[in-house]
Amino acid sequence: MALIDTTHSTAPISLGKILTAPFRAIGRFFVAIMENNSRVQRVDALNAMTDEQLAERGLRREDIVRHVFGDYMHI
């Protein structure tokens, strides 16, 4: 025997979710931009290396951001 459910229930949409939706979308947009930034990708790649690999390049883990962004942010 087949059963059919004819009720349709959806969770109510709150006013808070409606009002914050544009801001969440803008936030996701900026996160996407930063994740695709080549400097951020370089920091991620260097962070993925071991301390020994960084030492071979003359870097310490705490100097990665300064190394990658130094010319841009004057740090």
PyMOL Python script that loads the backbone (N, CA, C, O; Angstrom):
from pymol import cmd

cmd.read_pdbstr("""\
ATOM      1  N   MET A   1       0.834  -1.159   0.000  1.00  0.00           N
ATOM      2  CA  MET A   1       0.000   0.000   0.000  1.00  0.00           C
ATOM      3  C   MET A   1       0.894   1.242   0.000  1.00  0.00           C
ATOM      4  O   MET A   1       1.865   1.305   0.754  1.00  0.00           O
ATOM      5  N   ALA A   2       0.581   2.201  -0.819  1.00  0.00           N
ATOM      6  CA  ALA A   2       1.353   3.435  -0.903  1.00  0.00           C
ATOM      7  C   ALA A   2       0.709   4.503  -0.035  1.00  0.00           C
ATOM      8  O   ALA A   2      -0.511   4.668  -0.018  1.00  0.00           O
ATOM      9  N   LEU A   3       1.548   5.210   0.673  1.00  0.00           N
ATOM     10  CA  LEU A   3       1.067   6.313   1.497  1.00  0.00           C
ATOM     11  C   LEU A   3       1.543   7.630   0.900  1.00  0.00           C
ATOM     12  O   LEU A   3       2.684   7.748   0.453  1.00  0.00           O
ATOM     13  N   ILE A   4       0.674   8.590   0.901  1.00  0.00           N
ATOM     14  CA  ILE A   4       1.020   9.908   0.382  1.00  0.00           C
ATOM     15  C   ILE A   4       0.823  10.924   1.488  1.00  0.00           C
ATOM     16  O   ILE A   4      -0.229  10.973   2.124  1.00  0.00           O
ATOM     17  N   ASP A   5       1.828  11.721   1.708  1.00  0.00           N
ATOM     18  CA  ASP A   5       1.740  12.774   2.719  1.00  0.00           C
ATOM     19  C   ASP A   5       1.418  14.075   2.002  1.00  0.00           C
ATOM     20  O   ASP A   5       2.205  14.546   1.181  1.00  0.00           O
ATOM     21  N   THR A   6       0.295  14.640   2.301  1.00  0.00           N
ATOM     22  CA  THR A   6      -0.121  15.865   1.621  1.00  0.00           C
ATOM     23  C   THR A   6       0.151  17.119   2.437  1.00  0.00           C
ATOM     24  O   THR A   6      -0.159  18.227   1.999  1.00  0.00           O
ATOM     25  N   THR A   7       0.724  16.951   3.613  1.00  0.00           N
ATOM     26  CA  THR A   7       1.027  18.138   4.413  1.00  0.00           C
ATOM     27  C   THR A   7       2.377  18.692   3.987  1.00  0.00           C
ATOM     28  O   THR A   7       3.298  17.949   3.648  1.00  0.00           O
ATOM     29  N   HIS A   8       2.466  19.964   4.013  1.00  0.00           N
ATOM     30  CA  HIS A   8       3.707  20.635   3.640  1.00  0.00           C
ATOM     31  C   HIS A   8       4.033  21.620   4.743  1.00  0.00           C
ATOM     32  O   HIS A   8       3.320  22.600   4.958  1.00  0.00           O
ATOM     33  N   SER A   9       5.116  21.340   5.431  1.00  0.00           N
ATOM     34  CA  SER A   9       5.480  22.254   6.507  1.00  0.00           C
ATOM     35  C   SER A   9       6.861  22.828   6.235  1.00  0.00           C
ATOM     36  O   SER A   9       7.793  22.106   5.880  1.00  0.00           O
ATOM     37  N   THR A  10       6.970  24.103   6.404  1.00  0.00           N
ATOM     38  CA  THR A  10       8.255  24.766   6.265  1.00  0.00           C
ATOM     39  C   THR A  10       8.513  25.557   7.533  1.00  0.00           C
ATOM     40  O   THR A  10       7.591  26.021   8.204  1.00  0.00           O
ATOM     41  N   ALA A  11       9.765  25.693   7.835  1.00  0.00           N
ATOM     42  CA  ALA A  11      10.121  26.480   9.009  1.00  0.00           C
ATOM     43  C   ALA A  11       9.837  27.950   8.708  1.00  0.00           C
ATOM     44  O   ALA A  11      10.098  28.422   7.601  1.00  0.00           O
ATOM     45  N   PRO A  12       9.315  28.655   9.670  1.00  0.00           N
ATOM     46  CA  PRO A  12       9.040  30.075   9.424  1.00  0.00           C
ATOM     47  C   PRO A  12      10.343  30.849   9.226  1.00  0.00           C
ATOM     48  O   PRO A  12      11.350  30.576   9.879  1.00  0.00           O
ATOM     49  N   ILE A  13      10.302  31.797   8.336  1.00  0.00           N
ATOM     50  CA  ILE A  13      11.471  32.623   8.070  1.00  0.00           C
ATOM     51  C   ILE A  13      11.436  33.799   9.037  1.00  0.00           C
ATOM     52  O   ILE A  13      10.463  34.551   9.091  1.00  0.00           O
ATOM     53  N   SER A  14      12.504  33.941   9.790  1.00  0.00           N
ATOM     54  CA  SER A  14      12.521  35.015  10.780  1.00  0.00           C
ATOM     55  C   SER A  14      12.956  36.328  10.140  1.00  0.00           C
ATOM     56  O   SER A  14      13.671  36.341   9.138  1.00  0.00           O
ATOM     57  N   LEU A  15      12.519  37.408  10.723  1.00  0.00           N
ATOM     58  CA  LEU A  15      12.880  38.734  10.240  1.00  0.00           C
ATOM     59  C   LEU A  15      14.390  38.945  10.346  1.00  0.00           C
ATOM     60  O   LEU A  15      14.999  39.587   9.490  1.00  0.00           O
ATOM     61  N   GLY A  16      14.985  38.398  11.402  1.00  0.00           N
ATOM     62  CA  GLY A  16      16.434  38.525  11.567  1.00  0.00           C
ATOM     63  C   GLY A  16      17.203  37.898  10.422  1.00  0.00           C
ATOM     64  O   GLY A  16      18.183  38.469   9.944  1.00  0.00           O
ATOM     65  N   LYS A  17      16.764  36.722   9.975  1.00  0.00           N
ATOM     66  CA  LYS A  17      17.441  36.063   8.854  1.00  0.00           C
ATOM     67  C   LYS A  17      17.289  36.870   7.572  1.00  0.00           C
ATOM     68  O   LYS A  17      18.218  36.964   6.770  1.00  0.00           O
ATOM     69  N   ILE A  18      16.113  37.448   7.389  1.00  0.00           N
ATOM     70  CA  ILE A  18      15.873  38.255   6.191  1.00  0.00           C
ATOM     71  C   ILE A  18      16.772  39.490   6.193  1.00  0.00           C
ATOM     72  O   ILE A  18      17.356  39.845   5.169  1.00  0.00           O
ATOM     73  N   LEU A  19      16.875  40.137   7.350  1.00  0.00           N
ATOM     74  CA  LEU A  19      17.657  41.368   7.434  1.00  0.00           C
ATOM     75  C   LEU A  19      19.159  41.125   7.366  1.00  0.00           C
ATOM     76  O   LEU A  19      19.899  41.980   6.880  1.00  0.00           O
ATOM     77  N   THR A  20      19.616  39.982   7.841  1.00  0.00           N
ATOM     78  CA  THR A  20      21.057  39.719   7.832  1.00  0.00           C
ATOM     79  C   THR A  20      21.539  39.013   6.563  1.00  0.00           C
ATOM     80  O   THR A  20      22.746  38.912   6.341  1.00  0.00           O
ATOM     81  N   ALA A  21      20.630  38.528   5.738  1.00  0.00           N
ATOM     82  CA  ALA A  21      21.013  37.791   4.528  1.00  0.00           C
ATOM     83  C   ALA A  21      21.944  38.584   3.613  1.00  0.00           C
ATOM     84  O   ALA A  21      22.943  38.033   3.152  1.00  0.00           O
ATOM     85  N   PRO A  22      21.654  39.864   3.329  1.00  0.00           N
ATOM     86  CA  PRO A  22      22.577  40.602   2.446  1.00  0.00           C
ATOM     87  C   PRO A  22      23.982  40.733   3.038  1.00  0.00           C
ATOM     88  O   PRO A  22      24.973  40.667   2.310  1.00  0.00           O
ATOM     89  N   PHE A  23      24.064  40.918   4.346  1.00  0.00           N
ATOM     90  CA  PHE A  23      25.370  41.061   4.988  1.00  0.00           C
ATOM     91  C   PHE A  23      26.139  39.746   4.977  1.00  0.00           C
ATOM     92  O   PHE A  23      27.360  39.740   4.816  1.00  0.00           O
ATOM     93  N   ARG A  24      25.433  38.635   5.148  1.00  0.00           N
ATOM     94  CA  ARG A  24      26.094  37.333   5.066  1.00  0.00           C
ATOM     95  C   ARG A  24      26.618  37.098   3.653  1.00  0.00           C
ATOM     96  O   ARG A  24      27.710  36.559   3.473  1.00  0.00           O
ATOM     97  N   ALA A  25      25.834  37.504   2.648  1.00  0.00           N
ATOM     98  CA  ALA A  25      26.263  37.335   1.258  1.00  0.00           C
ATOM     99  C   ALA A  25      27.498  38.181   0.965  1.00  0.00           C
ATOM    100  O   ALA A  25      28.425  37.720   0.300  1.00  0.00           O
ATOM    101  N   ILE A  26      27.513  39.409   1.457  1.00  0.00           N
ATOM    102  CA  ILE A  26      28.673  40.279   1.255  1.00  0.00           C
ATOM    103  C   ILE A  26      29.896  39.685   1.949  1.00  0.00           C
ATOM    104  O   ILE A  26      30.995  39.698   1.396  1.00  0.00           O
ATOM    105  N   GLY A  27      29.705  39.170   3.150  1.00  0.00           N
ATOM    106  CA  GLY A  27      30.807  38.538   3.874  1.00  0.00           C
ATOM    107  C   GLY A  27      31.370  37.351   3.119  1.00  0.00           C
ATOM    108  O   GLY A  27      32.588  37.199   3.023  1.00  0.00           O
ATOM    109  N   ARG A  28      30.497  36.506   2.581  1.00  0.00           N
ATOM    110  CA  ARG A  28      30.955  35.351   1.796  1.00  0.00           C
ATOM    111  C   ARG A  28      31.716  35.812   0.554  1.00  0.00           C
ATOM    112  O   ARG A  28      32.695  35.185   0.150  1.00  0.00           O
ATOM    113  N   PHE A  29      31.260  36.914  -0.049  1.00  0.00           N
ATOM    114  CA  PHE A  29      31.925  37.467  -1.229  1.00  0.00           C
ATOM    115  C   PHE A  29      33.362  37.871  -0.896  1.00  0.00           C
ATOM    116  O   PHE A  29      34.292  37.530  -1.627  1.00  0.00           O
ATOM    117  N   PHE A  30      33.540  38.600   0.211  1.00  0.00           N
ATOM    118  CA  PHE A  30      34.883  39.040   0.586  1.00  0.00           C
ATOM    119  C   PHE A  30      35.770  37.867   0.992  1.00  0.00           C
ATOM    120  O   PHE A  30      36.970  37.884   0.721  1.00  0.00           O
ATOM    121  N   VAL A  31      35.211  36.869   1.623  1.00  0.00           N
ATOM    122  CA  VAL A  31      35.988  35.677   1.964  1.00  0.00           C
ATOM    123  C   VAL A  31      36.457  34.990   0.685  1.00  0.00           C
ATOM    124  O   VAL A  31      37.603  34.546   0.605  1.00  0.00           O
ATOM    125  N   ALA A  32      35.585  34.900  -0.310  1.00  0.00           N
ATOM    126  CA  ALA A  32      35.954  34.274  -1.582  1.00  0.00           C
ATOM    127  C   ALA A  32      37.076  35.051  -2.266  1.00  0.00           C
ATOM    128  O   ALA A  32      37.990  34.457  -2.837  1.00  0.00           O
ATOM    129  N   ILE A  33      37.003  36.377  -2.205  1.00  0.00           N
ATOM    130  CA  ILE A  33      38.062  37.193  -2.803  1.00  0.00           C
ATOM    131  C   ILE A  33      39.390  36.927  -2.104  1.00  0.00           C
ATOM    132  O   ILE A  33      40.413  36.735  -2.760  1.00  0.00           O
ATOM    133  N   MET A  34      39.373  36.916  -0.778  1.00  0.00           N
ATOM    134  CA  MET A  34      40.611  36.708  -0.035  1.00  0.00           C
ATOM    135  C   MET A  34      41.174  35.306  -0.251  1.00  0.00           C
ATOM    136  O   MET A  34      42.390  35.133  -0.339  1.00  0.00           O
ATOM    137  N   GLU A  35      40.305  34.315  -0.336  1.00  0.00           N
ATOM    138  CA  GLU A  35      40.785  32.950  -0.544  1.00  0.00           C
ATOM    139  C   GLU A  35      41.437  32.793  -1.911  1.00  0.00           C
ATOM    140  O   GLU A  35      42.289  31.924  -2.094  1.00  0.00           O
ATOM    141  N   ASN A  36      41.047  33.624  -2.867  1.00  0.00           N
ATOM    142  CA  ASN A  36      41.626  33.546  -4.204  1.00  0.00           C
ATOM    143  C   ASN A  36      42.797  34.503  -4.393  1.00  0.00           C
ATOM    144  O   ASN A  36      43.379  34.556  -5.476  1.00  0.00           O
ATOM    145  N   ASN A  37      43.145  35.250  -3.368  1.00  0.00           N
ATOM    146  CA  ASN A  37      44.273  36.165  -3.418  1.00  0.00           C
ATOM    147  C   ASN A  37      45.559  35.337  -3.448  1.00  0.00           C
ATOM    148  O   ASN A  37      45.741  34.433  -2.633  1.00  0.00           O
ATOM    149  N   SER A  38      46.441  35.650  -4.382  1.00  0.00           N
ATOM    150  CA  SER A  38      47.659  34.847  -4.534  1.00  0.00           C
ATOM    151  C   SER A  38      48.559  34.938  -3.307  1.00  0.00           C
ATOM    152  O   SER A  38      49.261  33.977  -2.991  1.00  0.00           O
ATOM    153  N   ARG A  39      48.554  36.063  -2.616  1.00  0.00           N
ATOM    154  CA  ARG A  39      49.372  36.182  -1.409  1.00  0.00           C
ATOM    155  C   ARG A  39      48.843  35.277  -0.298  1.00  0.00           C
ATOM    156  O   ARG A  39      49.617  34.644   0.418  1.00  0.00           O
ATOM    157  N   VAL A  40      47.534  35.223  -0.164  1.00  0.00           N
ATOM    158  CA  VAL A  40      46.938  34.348   0.850  1.00  0.00           C
ATOM    159  C   VAL A  40      47.242  32.894   0.511  1.00  0.00           C
ATOM    160  O   VAL A  40      47.528  32.091   1.399  1.00  0.00           O
ATOM    161  N   GLN A  41      47.179  32.560  -0.765  1.00  0.00           N
ATOM    162  CA  GLN A  41      47.511  31.199  -1.181  1.00  0.00           C
ATOM    163  C   GLN A  41      48.977  30.890  -0.879  1.00  0.00           C
ATOM    164  O   GLN A  41      49.312  29.765  -0.508  1.00  0.00           O
ATOM    165  N   ARG A  42      49.845  31.880  -1.035  1.00  0.00           N
ATOM    166  CA  ARG A  42      51.270  31.690  -0.731  1.00  0.00           C
ATOM    167  C   ARG A  42      51.469  31.453   0.765  1.00  0.00           C
ATOM    168  O   ARG A  42      52.250  30.587   1.160  1.00  0.00           O
ATOM    169  N   VAL A  43      50.757  32.229   1.601  1.00  0.00           N
ATOM    170  CA  VAL A  43      50.840  32.028   3.053  1.00  0.00           C
ATOM    171  C   VAL A  43      50.372  30.625   3.404  1.00  0.00           C
ATOM    172  O   VAL A  43      51.002  29.943   4.212  1.00  0.00           O
ATOM    173  N   ASP A  44      49.274  30.189   2.804  1.00  0.00           N
ATOM    174  CA  ASP A  44      48.765  28.840   3.068  1.00  0.00           C
ATOM    175  C   ASP A  44      49.780  27.775   2.671  1.00  0.00           C
ATOM    176  O   ASP A  44      49.983  26.798   3.391  1.00  0.00           O
ATOM    177  N   ALA A  45      50.412  27.973   1.525  1.00  0.00           N
ATOM    178  CA  ALA A  45      51.406  26.998   1.064  1.00  0.00           C
ATOM    179  C   ALA A  45      52.598  26.941   2.015  1.00  0.00           C
ATOM    180  O   ALA A  45      53.091  25.859   2.334  1.00  0.00           O
ATOM    181  N   LEU A  46      53.057  28.098   2.466  1.00  0.00           N
ATOM    182  CA  LEU A  46      54.185  28.116   3.400  1.00  0.00           C
ATOM    183  C   LEU A  46      53.787  27.537   4.753  1.00  0.00           C
ATOM    184  O   LEU A  46      54.585  26.843   5.384  1.00  0.00           O
ATOM    185  N   ASN A  47      52.577  27.808   5.202  1.00  0.00           N
ATOM    186  CA  ASN A  47      52.115  27.246   6.474  1.00  0.00           C
ATOM    187  C   ASN A  47      52.008  25.729   6.420  1.00  0.00           C
ATOM    188  O   ASN A  47      52.118  25.059   7.447  1.00  0.00           O
ATOM    189  N   ALA A  48      51.796  25.190   5.235  1.00  0.00           N
ATOM    190  CA  ALA A  48      51.674  23.740   5.087  1.00  0.00           C
ATOM    191  C   ALA A  48      53.035  23.042   5.166  1.00  0.00           C
ATOM    192  O   ALA A  48      53.104  21.827   5.349  1.00  0.00           O
ATOM    193  N   MET A  49      54.108  23.811   5.028  1.00  0.00           N
ATOM    194  CA  MET A  49      55.452  23.229   5.078  1.00  0.00           C
ATOM    195  C   MET A  49      55.858  22.928   6.517  1.00  0.00           C
ATOM    196  O   MET A  49      55.334  23.506   7.470  1.00  0.00           O
ATOM    197  N   THR A  50      56.796  22.015   6.641  1.00  0.00           N
ATOM    198  CA  THR A  50      57.345  21.708   7.966  1.00  0.00           C
ATOM    199  C   THR A  50      58.329  22.809   8.355  1.00  0.00           C
ATOM    200  O   THR A  50      58.759  23.602   7.517  1.00  0.00           O
ATOM    201  N   ASP A  51      58.674  22.841   9.638  1.00  0.00           N
ATOM    202  CA  ASP A  51      59.648  23.826  10.108  1.00  0.00           C
ATOM    203  C   ASP A  51      61.001  23.630   9.426  1.00  0.00           C
ATOM    204  O   ASP A  51      61.712  24.599   9.160  1.00  0.00           O
ATOM    205  N   GLU A  52      61.350  22.392   9.146  1.00  0.00           N
ATOM    206  CA  GLU A  52      62.613  22.109   8.469  1.00  0.00           C
ATOM    207  C   GLU A  52      62.608  22.662   7.040  1.00  0.00           C
ATOM    208  O   GLU A  52      63.600  23.233   6.586  1.00  0.00           O
ATOM    209  N   GLN A  53      61.491  22.489   6.342  1.00  0.00           N
ATOM    210  CA  GLN A  53      61.387  23.018   4.981  1.00  0.00           C
ATOM    211  C   GLN A  53      61.457  24.543   4.984  1.00  0.00           C
ATOM    212  O   GLN A  53      62.076  25.150   4.110  1.00  0.00           O
ATOM    213  N   LEU A  54      60.817  25.148   5.972  1.00  0.00           N
ATOM    214  CA  LEU A  54      60.880  26.608   6.074  1.00  0.00           C
ATOM    215  C   LEU A  54      62.306  27.064   6.357  1.00  0.00           C
ATOM    216  O   LEU A  54      62.766  28.059   5.797  1.00  0.00           O
ATOM    217  N   ALA A  55      63.003  26.337   7.223  1.00  0.00           N
ATOM    218  CA  ALA A  55      64.386  26.693   7.563  1.00  0.00           C
ATOM    219  C   ALA A  55      65.280  26.623   6.328  1.00  0.00           C
ATOM    220  O   ALA A  55      66.194  27.433   6.178  1.00  0.00           O
ATOM    221  N   GLU A  56      65.024  25.660   5.447  1.00  0.00           N
ATOM    222  CA  GLU A  56      65.792  25.557   4.202  1.00  0.00           C
ATOM    223  C   GLU A  56      65.614  26.804   3.343  1.00  0.00           C
ATOM    224  O   GLU A  56      66.508  27.174   2.581  1.00  0.00           O
ATOM    225  N   ARG A  57      64.465  27.443   3.469  1.00  0.00           N
ATOM    226  CA  ARG A  57      64.180  28.674   2.725  1.00  0.00           C
ATOM    227  C   ARG A  57      64.583  29.923   3.510  1.00  0.00           C
ATOM    228  O   ARG A  57      64.395  31.046   3.043  1.00  0.00           O
ATOM    229  N   GLY A  58      65.132  29.718   4.690  1.00  0.00           N
ATOM    230  CA  GLY A  58      65.554  30.839   5.509  1.00  0.00           C
ATOM    231  C   GLY A  58      64.405  31.530   6.223  1.00  0.00           C
ATOM    232  O   GLY A  58      64.495  32.716   6.542  1.00  0.00           O
ATOM    233  N   LEU A  59      63.332  30.801   6.475  1.00  0.00           N
ATOM    234  CA  LEU A  59      62.148  31.371   7.125  1.00  0.00           C
ATOM    235  C   LEU A  59      61.841  30.662   8.428  1.00  0.00           C
ATOM    236  O   LEU A  59      62.179  29.493   8.620  1.00  0.00           O
ATOM    237  N   ARG A  60      61.198  31.390   9.312  1.00  0.00           N
ATOM    238  CA  ARG A  60      60.607  30.800  10.512  1.00  0.00           C
ATOM    239  C   ARG A  60      59.102  30.961  10.377  1.00  0.00           C
ATOM    240  O   ARG A  60      58.630  31.862   9.683  1.00  0.00           O
ATOM    241  N   ARG A  61      58.360  30.106  11.025  1.00  0.00           N
ATOM    242  CA  ARG A  61      56.907  30.118  10.902  1.00  0.00           C
ATOM    243  C   ARG A  61      56.315  31.489  11.254  1.00  0.00           C
ATOM    244  O   ARG A  61      55.376  31.947  10.603  1.00  0.00           O
ATOM    245  N   GLU A  62      56.860  32.130  12.272  1.00  0.00           N
ATOM    246  CA  GLU A  62      56.311  33.420  12.693  1.00  0.00           C
ATOM    247  C   GLU A  62      56.637  34.550  11.714  1.00  0.00           C
ATOM    248  O   GLU A  62      56.099  35.650  11.844  1.00  0.00           O
ATOM    249  N   ASP A  63      57.507  34.294  10.741  1.00  0.00           N
ATOM    250  CA  ASP A  63      57.880  35.320   9.764  1.00  0.00           C
ATOM    251  C   ASP A  63      57.162  35.169   8.424  1.00  0.00           C
ATOM    252  O   ASP A  63      57.402  35.957   7.509  1.00  0.00           O
ATOM    253  N   ILE A  64      56.300  34.188   8.293  1.00  0.00           N
ATOM    254  CA  ILE A  64      55.668  33.910   6.996  1.00  0.00           C
ATOM    255  C   ILE A  64      54.867  35.107   6.499  1.00  0.00           C
ATOM    256  O   ILE A  64      55.047  35.538   5.360  1.00  0.00           O
ATOM    257  N   VAL A  65      53.993  35.646   7.330  1.00  0.00           N
ATOM    258  CA  VAL A  65      53.140  36.759   6.888  1.00  0.00           C
ATOM    259  C   VAL A  65      53.997  37.977   6.548  1.00  0.00           C
ATOM    260  O   VAL A  65      53.748  38.655   5.551  1.00  0.00           O
ATOM    261  N   ARG A  66      54.994  38.251   7.364  1.00  0.00           N
ATOM    262  CA  ARG A  66      55.894  39.382   7.091  1.00  0.00           C
ATOM    263  C   ARG A  66      56.622  39.170   5.770  1.00  0.00           C
ATOM    264  O   ARG A  66      56.812  40.114   5.002  1.00  0.00           O
ATOM    265  N   HIS A  67      57.028  37.936   5.506  1.00  0.00           N
ATOM    266  CA  HIS A  67      57.737  37.617   4.267  1.00  0.00           C
ATOM    267  C   HIS A  67      56.837  37.820   3.043  1.00  0.00           C
ATOM    268  O   HIS A  67      57.269  38.393   2.043  1.00  0.00           O
ATOM    269  N   VAL A  68      55.599  37.354   3.123  1.00  0.00           N
ATOM    270  CA  VAL A  68      54.704  37.402   1.965  1.00  0.00           C
ATOM    271  C   VAL A  68      54.123  38.802   1.752  1.00  0.00           C
ATOM    272  O   VAL A  68      54.035  39.268   0.616  1.00  0.00           O
ATOM    273  N   PHE A  69      53.729  39.471   2.829  1.00  0.00           N
ATOM    274  CA  PHE A  69      53.063  40.765   2.712  1.00  0.00           C
ATOM    275  C   PHE A  69      53.982  41.949   3.007  1.00  0.00           C
ATOM    276  O   PHE A  69      53.525  43.092   2.978  1.00  0.00           O
ATOM    277  N   GLY A  70      55.251  41.712   3.288  1.00  0.00           N
ATOM    278  CA  GLY A  70      56.163  42.772   3.710  1.00  0.00           C
ATOM    279  C   GLY A  70      56.255  43.939   2.753  1.00  0.00           C
ATOM    280  O   GLY A  70      56.244  45.090   3.191  1.00  0.00           O
ATOM    281  N   ASP A  71      56.345  43.681   1.464  1.00  0.00           N
ATOM    282  CA  ASP A  71      56.462  44.775   0.501  1.00  0.00           C
ATOM    283  C   ASP A  71      55.144  45.511   0.305  1.00  0.00           C
ATOM    284  O   ASP A  71      55.130  46.666  -0.121  1.00  0.00           O
ATOM    285  N   TYR A  72      54.067  44.860   0.606  1.00  0.00           N
ATOM    286  CA  TYR A  72      52.738  45.433   0.380  1.00  0.00           C
ATOM    287  C   TYR A  72      52.255  46.231   1.583  1.00  0.00           C
ATOM    288  O   TYR A  72      51.660  47.298   1.425  1.00  0.00           O
ATOM    289  N   MET A  73      52.506  45.721   2.780  1.00  0.00           N
ATOM    290  CA  MET A  73      51.983  46.350   3.984  1.00  0.00           C
ATOM    291  C   MET A  73      53.064  47.068   4.781  1.00  0.00           C
ATOM    292  O   MET A  73      52.776  47.636   5.835  1.00  0.00           O
ATOM    293  N   HIS A  74      54.281  47.053   4.303  1.00  0.00           N
ATOM    294  CA  HIS A  74      55.402  47.723   4.964  1.00  0.00           C
ATOM    295  C   HIS A  74      55.560  47.263   6.406  1.00  0.00           C
ATOM    296  O   HIS A  74      55.697  48.072   7.324  1.00  0.00           O
ATOM    297  N   ILE A  75      55.538  45.932   6.585  1.00  0.00           N
ATOM    298  CA  ILE A  75      55.728  45.376   7.930  1.00  0.00           C
ATOM    299  C   ILE A  75      57.064  44.695   8.027  1.00  0.00           C
ATOM    300  O   ILE A  75      57.411  44.164   9.082  1.00  0.00           O
TER     301      ILE A  75
END
""", "prot")
cmd.dss("prot")
cmd.show_as("cartoon", "prot")
cmd.util.cbc("prot")
cmd.orient("prot")
